[in-house]
Amino acid sequence: MALDRPVQPPDKPTPADPPAPDTPPDPWGVANLTRTQAFESLRAKAAAPDSSAPLTDHPRDYWAEAPQLANQWHAHRERWPEQPSSEPRWVLGPDQAKEAADSIGQIAAAERTVSDDIKGVEGDSNPRGWLEGFSFRLKGQERLQEKIASAYETSSPDATIGEITGRIPDAIRYTYCFSERDYTAGYYSVKEGLEERGYHMYKSKNSWDDPEYKGINTRWITAEGQIFEVQFHTPESFHAKHEVTHEAYERIRDPGTSDIERRELSIFQREVSTWIPIPDGVSRIADYSEKGH
């Protein structure tokens, strides 16, 4: 998904503190580009034969390193061509498939109300944040059916299709993004906004100290019992998850991935994560999980 890089106003130098005359205001030439355009521009620079000097002359950060990280992933895919997933393909019988379709329809109906409130919280949040990946908020029907079929085969014999469907935590999912500076306050602002609208958070996992993944994942439930997921990211952590490491994560989860490749994938994810700035005060956001979840 195309990601618009937030436009940040340049600092206005005061007469007492003028910028150094030999410091270019936009050394990478990406200040006026969207985040996707900036990423592709930097990736092209990284791949250019004469790129070593300019890339090492300026401070390194996530956006400067992202093209090189993407190149690392492409090199990994060449060494380890994608193999068909070894996960079993569960298929529901006709009666169960109809029940699953009905349950998925109920999720879609609940999503409309939740999404209206999610957008309302976005507009009310203080500090201001924004939603990313909103068009992907509802997991696709085919993927949901696969998850339902897999759970049905491995769950208690007494579990109904409706109960199994209701336990899928990310059938509806949202992502709020905040700047590194506003992230912690933004988390609490969104939490308060959702609670004021009658939603209940039953789980929150702070993974900012995880060496391979940065972000916070929360789970919520509506008054009617529909659960949904809300993630919290910075622009860098969202880009890393969505554009750079997503396929690596999927391969790590695949039981057919060899131990050797899995170790390489883990090293790659750690490398990506080292470049993601840690938001101010994020360690104060404690994990939370209600009994039974």
C-alpha positions as CSV (number, residue, x, y, z in Angstrom):
1,M,0.0,0.0,0.0
2,A,1.3,3.5,-0.8
3,L,2.3,5.3,2.3
4,D,2.3,9.1,2.4
5,R,5.2,10.4,4.3
6,P,4.0,13.0,6.8
7,V,5.0,16.5,5.8
8,Q,6.8,18.1,8.7
9,P,7.4,21.9,8.7
10,P,11.1,22.8,8.6
11,D,12.6,24.2,11.7
12,K,12.9,28.0,11.5
13,P,16.5,29.0,12.4
14,T,16.8,32.0,14.7
15,P,19.4,34.7,14.0
16,A,21.3,33.4,17.0
17,D,21.4,29.9,15.8
18,P,21.8,29.9,11.9
19,P,22.2,26.6,10.1
20,A,25.7,25.6,9.1
21,P,26.3,26.9,5.6
22,D,27.7,23.6,4.4
23,T,24.8,21.5,5.7
24,P,22.2,20.9,2.9
25,P,18.6,21.3,4.0
26,D,17.5,18.1,2.2
27,P,20.6,16.0,1.6
28,W,18.6,13.1,0.2
29,G,16.4,15.2,-2.0
30,V,13.2,13.6,-0.7
31,A,11.6,16.3,1.5
32,N,8.8,16.9,-1.0
33,L,8.1,13.3,-1.9
34,T,5.5,10.9,-0.5
35,R,7.0,8.1,1.7
36,T,6.7,5.6,-1.1
37,Q,8.4,7.9,-3.6
38,A,11.1,8.7,-1.1
39,F,11.6,5.0,-0.4
40,E,12.0,4.2,-4.1
41,S,14.3,7.2,-4.7
42,L,16.5,6.1,-1.8
43,R,16.5,2.5,-3.0
44,A,17.6,3.6,-6.4
45,K,20.4,5.7,-4.8
46,A,21.5,2.6,-2.8
47,A,21.7,0.5,-5.9
48,A,23.6,3.0,-7.9
49,P,27.3,2.1,-8.5
50,D,28.5,5.5,-7.2
51,S,26.2,5.7,-4.2
52,S,28.7,4.8,-1.5
53,A,30.0,8.3,-0.9
54,P,26.7,10.2,-0.6
55,L,25.1,7.5,1.4
56,T,27.9,7.6,4.0
57,D,28.3,11.3,4.2
58,H,25.0,12.0,6.0
59,P,23.4,10.7,9.2
60,R,21.9,7.2,8.8
61,D,18.3,6.6,9.9
62,Y,15.5,4.2,9.0
63,W,14.4,5.9,5.8
64,A,18.0,6.1,4.6
65,E,18.6,2.4,5.4
66,A,15.2,1.1,4.1
67,P,16.4,0.7,0.5
68,Q,19.4,-1.4,1.6
69,L,17.2,-3.5,3.8
70,A,14.8,-4.1,0.9
71,N,17.8,-5.2,-1.2
72,Q,18.8,-7.6,1.5
73,W,15.3,-9.1,1.4
74,H,15.5,-9.5,-2.4
75,A,18.9,-11.2,-2.0
76,H,17.4,-13.6,0.5
77,R,14.5,-14.5,-1.8
78,E,17.1,-15.3,-4.5
79,R,19.0,-17.6,-2.2
80,W,15.8,-19.1,-0.8
81,P,13.1,-19.3,-3.6
82,E,9.6,-19.4,-2.2
83,Q,8.2,-22.9,-1.7
84,P,4.6,-23.9,-1.6
85,S,3.3,-23.6,2.0
86,S,3.4,-26.9,3.9
87,E,0.5,-25.9,6.1
88,P,-2.5,-28.3,5.6
89,R,-5.3,-27.0,3.5
90,W,-8.5,-27.6,5.6
91,V,-11.8,-27.5,3.7
92,L,-15.2,-27.3,5.3
93,G,-18.1,-29.5,4.4
94,P,-21.2,-27.9,2.7
95,D,-23.1,-27.4,6.0
96,Q,-20.1,-26.0,7.8
97,A,-19.2,-23.8,4.8
98,K,-22.7,-22.2,4.9
99,E,-22.4,-21.6,8.7
100,A,-19.0,-20.0,8.1
101,A,-20.4,-17.7,5.4
102,D,-23.2,-16.6,7.7
103,S,-20.8,-15.9,10.5
104,I,-18.5,-13.9,8.1
105,G,-21.5,-11.9,7.1
106,Q,-22.1,-11.0,10.7
107,I,-18.5,-9.8,11.0
108,A,-18.9,-7.6,8.0
109,A,-22.1,-6.1,9.4
110,A,-20.4,-5.4,12.8
111,E,-17.4,-3.8,11.0
112,R,-19.3,-0.9,9.6
113,T,-20.3,0.4,13.0
114,V,-16.8,-0.2,14.5
115,S,-15.1,1.5,11.5
116,D,-17.3,4.6,12.0
117,D,-16.1,4.9,15.6
118,I,-12.5,4.1,14.7
119,K,-12.5,7.0,12.2
120,G,-14.2,9.2,14.9
121,V,-11.4,8.4,17.3
122,E,-8.9,9.3,14.6
123,G,-10.4,12.7,14.2
124,D,-10.6,13.3,18.0
125,S,-7.2,12.0,19.0
126,N,-4.9,14.4,20.8
127,P,-2.1,14.3,19.8
128,R,-3.3,13.7,16.3
129,G,-2.6,10.4,14.7
130,W,-3.8,8.8,11.4
131,L,-5.1,5.4,10.2
132,E,-2.9,3.3,8.0
133,G,-4.1,0.4,5.9
134,F,-7.7,1.2,6.5
135,S,-8.9,-0.4,3.2
136,F,-7.6,-3.7,4.6
137,R,-9.5,-3.5,7.8
138,L,-11.7,-6.6,7.0
139,K,-9.8,-9.9,6.4
140,G,-10.7,-11.4,3.1
141,Q,-13.5,-14.0,3.0
142,E,-11.3,-16.7,1.5
143,R,-8.6,-16.2,4.2
144,L,-11.3,-16.2,6.9
145,Q,-12.7,-19.5,5.6
146,E,-9.3,-21.0,5.7
147,K,-8.7,-20.0,9.3
148,I,-12.2,-21.2,10.3
149,A,-11.6,-24.6,8.6
150,S,-8.2,-25.0,10.3
151,A,-9.6,-24.1,13.7
152,Y,-12.6,-26.4,13.2
153,E,-10.4,-29.4,12.6
154,T,-8.3,-28.8,15.7
155,S,-10.8,-27.4,18.2
156,S,-13.1,-29.1,20.7
157,P,-15.7,-31.3,19.0
158,D,-18.4,-29.3,20.7
159,A,-17.3,-25.9,19.3
160,T,-19.6,-24.5,16.7
161,I,-18.6,-22.6,13.6
162,G,-20.0,-19.4,15.0
163,E,-18.0,-19.8,18.2
164,I,-14.8,-20.5,16.2
165,T,-15.4,-17.5,13.9
166,G,-16.0,-15.3,16.9
167,R,-12.6,-16.2,18.4
168,I,-10.6,-15.0,15.3
169,P,-8.9,-11.9,16.8
170,D,-8.0,-10.1,13.6
171,A,-11.0,-10.6,11.3
172,I,-11.4,-6.9,11.8
173,R,-8.2,-5.0,12.3
174,Y,-7.0,-1.3,12.4
175,T,-3.7,0.5,12.6
176,Y,-3.2,3.9,14.2
177,C,0.1,5.7,13.5
178,F,1.7,8.4,15.6
179,S,5.0,10.2,15.4
180,E,7.8,9.0,17.6
181,R,7.2,12.0,19.9
182,D,3.4,11.6,20.1
183,Y,3.2,7.8,20.2
184,T,2.7,7.1,23.9
185,A,0.2,9.9,24.4
186,G,-1.5,8.8,21.2
187,Y,-1.9,5.3,22.5
188,Y,-3.7,6.5,25.6
189,S,-5.8,9.0,23.6
190,V,-7.1,6.2,21.3
191,K,-7.7,3.9,24.3
192,E,-9.8,6.5,26.0
193,G,-11.7,7.4,22.9
194,L,-12.6,3.8,22.2
195,E,-13.6,3.2,25.8
196,E,-15.9,6.3,25.7
197,R,-17.6,4.8,22.7
198,G,-18.4,1.6,24.7
199,Y,-15.6,-0.7,23.5
200,H,-13.6,-2.8,26.0
201,M,-9.9,-3.6,25.7
202,Y,-9.1,-7.1,27.0
203,K,-5.5,-7.4,25.8
204,S,-2.6,-5.2,25.0
205,K,0.9,-6.4,24.1
206,N,3.8,-3.9,24.0
207,S,6.5,-5.4,21.7
208,W,8.8,-2.4,21.5
209,D,11.4,-4.4,23.4
210,D,11.1,-7.3,21.0
211,P,14.3,-7.5,18.9
212,E,12.3,-8.6,15.8
213,Y,9.1,-6.6,15.8
214,K,8.2,-3.1,17.0
215,G,4.7,-2.0,17.8
216,I,1.7,-2.5,20.2
217,N,-1.1,-4.9,19.4
218,T,-4.4,-4.6,21.3
219,R,-7.6,-6.6,21.2
220,W,-11.1,-5.2,21.8
221,I,-14.7,-6.4,22.1
222,T,-17.9,-4.7,21.3
223,A,-21.0,-4.7,23.5
224,E,-22.5,-7.3,21.2
225,G,-19.4,-9.6,21.5
226,Q,-17.5,-8.9,18.2
227,I,-13.8,-8.8,18.8
228,F,-11.3,-6.7,16.7
229,E,-7.7,-5.8,16.7
230,V,-6.0,-2.4,16.9
231,Q,-2.3,-1.9,16.3
232,F,-0.2,1.1,17.1
233,H,2.8,2.0,15.0
234,T,5.1,4.8,14.1
235,P,5.6,5.6,10.4
236,E,8.9,3.6,10.5
237,S,7.5,0.6,12.4
238,F,4.5,0.4,10.1
239,H,6.6,0.6,7.0
240,A,9.0,-2.1,8.3
241,K,6.1,-4.4,9.1
242,H,4.0,-3.8,6.0
243,E,6.7,-3.2,3.3
244,V,9.9,-4.9,4.5
245,T,9.4,-7.8,6.9
246,H,5.9,-9.1,6.2
247,E,6.9,-12.0,4.0
248,A,9.8,-12.9,6.3
249,Y,7.3,-13.1,9.1
250,E,5.0,-15.4,7.1
251,R,8.0,-17.7,6.2
252,I,9.0,-17.9,9.9
253,R,5.5,-19.1,10.8
254,D,5.5,-21.7,8.0
255,P,6.4,-25.1,9.6
256,G,8.0,-26.0,6.2
257,T,10.7,-23.4,6.5
258,S,14.0,-24.9,7.3
259,D,15.9,-24.1,10.5
260,I,18.7,-22.6,8.6
261,E,16.5,-20.2,6.7
262,R,14.5,-19.4,9.8
263,R,17.7,-18.3,11.5
264,E,18.5,-16.0,8.5
265,L,15.0,-14.6,8.6
266,S,15.3,-13.9,12.3
267,I,18.7,-12.1,11.8
268,F,17.1,-10.0,9.0
269,Q,14.1,-9.0,11.1
270,R,16.5,-8.0,13.9
271,E,18.6,-5.9,11.5
272,V,15.4,-4.0,10.3
273,S,14.2,-3.5,13.9
274,T,17.5,-1.9,15.0
275,W,16.8,1.1,12.7
276,I,13.4,1.8,14.1
277,P,13.4,4.7,16.6
278,I,11.9,3.9,20.0
279,P,9.0,6.3,20.9
280,D,9.4,8.5,23.9
281,G,8.1,6.9,27.1
282,V,6.8,3.8,25.4
283,S,8.2,1.5,28.1
284,R,5.6,2.9,30.5
285,I,2.8,1.2,28.5
286,A,2.4,-2.1,30.4
287,D,1.2,-5.4,28.9
288,Y,-2.4,-6.2,29.9
289,S,-4.4,-9.4,29.5
290,E,-7.7,-10.4,31.2
291,K,-8.0,-13.8,32.6
292,G,-9.1,-16.3,30.0
293,H,-7.6,-14.4,27.1
